[in-house]
Amino acid sequence: MRQSLTESLVLAIAGGLAGLASAAFAQRALLAMVFRGSDYVPIAAEPDRAMLAFSLRFSVLIRLAHRPAGPWRVNSAIQRRRRSSGPSSRRIEAG
């Protein structure tokens, strides 16, 4: 369980960083397209620290909330399979 939580945190942080990198690239690309050939760009597009902190907290919270559901579903599927493959449900092969 500890490994699962660690993986979840790493994936959440990596996803947040990937989103931040793609947002920075998109910001530069959009400003370059809109103000093509202009020496003056009247927009100062800087990331808001409060929004970045909120996004980081939200991505970690969502990842931690949904990560344990996967192993629980797999475990319940294994338990159902074990119950259904008991001695009463075995096939008798005709030979």
C-alpha positions as CSV (number, residue, x, y, z in Angstrom):
1,M,0.0,0.0,0.0
2,R,2.9,2.4,0.8
3,Q,4.4,1.7,-2.6
4,S,1.0,2.5,-4.3
5,L,0.8,5.8,-2.4
6,T,4.4,6.7,-3.4
7,E,3.7,5.9,-7.0
8,S,0.5,8.0,-6.9
9,L,2.3,11.0,-5.5
10,V,5.1,10.7,-8.1
11,L,2.6,10.4,-10.9
12,A,0.6,13.3,-9.6
13,I,3.6,15.6,-9.4
14,A,4.9,14.4,-12.7
15,G,1.6,15.1,-14.3
16,G,1.4,18.5,-12.7
17,L,4.9,19.4,-14.0
18,A,4.0,18.1,-17.5
19,G,0.9,20.3,-17.5
20,L,2.9,23.3,-16.3
21,A,5.5,22.7,-19.1
22,S,2.8,22.4,-21.8
23,A,1.0,25.5,-20.5
24,A,4.2,27.5,-20.7
25,F,4.8,26.3,-24.2
26,A,1.3,27.1,-25.3
27,Q,1.5,30.5,-23.7
28,R,4.5,31.4,-25.7
29,A,3.1,29.9,-28.9
30,L,-0.2,31.8,-28.6
31,L,1.5,35.1,-27.8
32,A,3.9,34.6,-30.8
33,M,0.9,33.9,-33.1
34,V,-1.2,36.8,-31.9
35,F,1.5,39.4,-31.9
36,R,3.5,38.1,-34.9
37,G,6.0,40.7,-36.1
38,S,5.3,43.1,-33.3
39,D,8.1,44.4,-31.1
40,Y,5.7,45.2,-28.2
41,V,3.6,42.6,-26.5
42,P,1.0,44.4,-24.3
43,I,0.2,41.2,-22.3
44,A,2.4,40.0,-19.4
45,A,1.3,36.4,-19.1
46,E,2.9,35.1,-15.9
47,P,1.8,32.1,-14.0
48,D,-0.2,32.9,-10.8
49,R,1.4,31.3,-7.8
50,A,-2.0,30.8,-6.0
51,M,-3.4,29.0,-9.0
52,L,-0.2,26.8,-9.3
53,A,-0.5,25.8,-5.6
54,F,-4.2,25.0,-6.0
55,S,-3.5,22.9,-9.1
56,L,-0.7,21.0,-7.4
57,R,-2.9,20.3,-4.3
58,F,-5.8,19.3,-6.5
59,S,-3.8,16.9,-8.7
60,V,-2.3,15.2,-5.7
61,L,-5.6,15.0,-3.9
62,I,-7.4,13.5,-6.9
63,R,-4.6,11.0,-7.6
64,L,-4.5,9.9,-4.0
65,A,-8.3,9.6,-3.9
66,H,-8.5,7.4,-7.0
67,R,-5.4,5.3,-6.9
68,P,-6.5,2.8,-4.2
69,A,-9.7,2.0,-6.2
70,G,-7.6,0.1,-8.8
71,P,-6.1,-2.5,-6.5
72,W,-9.4,-2.9,-4.6
73,R,-11.2,-3.6,-7.9
74,V,-8.6,-6.2,-8.9
75,N,-8.7,-7.8,-5.5
76,S,-12.5,-8.1,-5.6
77,A,-12.4,-9.6,-9.2
78,I,-9.9,-12.2,-8.0
79,Q,-12.1,-13.1,-5.0
80,R,-15.2,-13.5,-7.3
81,R,-13.2,-15.7,-9.6
82,R,-12.0,-17.9,-6.8
83,R,-15.6,-18.2,-5.5
84,S,-17.0,-19.1,-8.9
85,S,-14.2,-21.7,-9.7
86,G,-15.1,-23.8,-6.7
87,P,-15.6,-27.6,-6.9
88,S,-19.3,-27.2,-7.8
89,S,-18.7,-25.2,-10.9
90,R,-16.0,-27.3,-12.5
91,R,-16.8,-28.6,-16.0
92,I,-17.0,-32.3,-16.6
93,E,-15.3,-33.1,-19.8
94,A,-16.9,-35.7,-22.0
95,G,-14.3,-38.0,-23.5
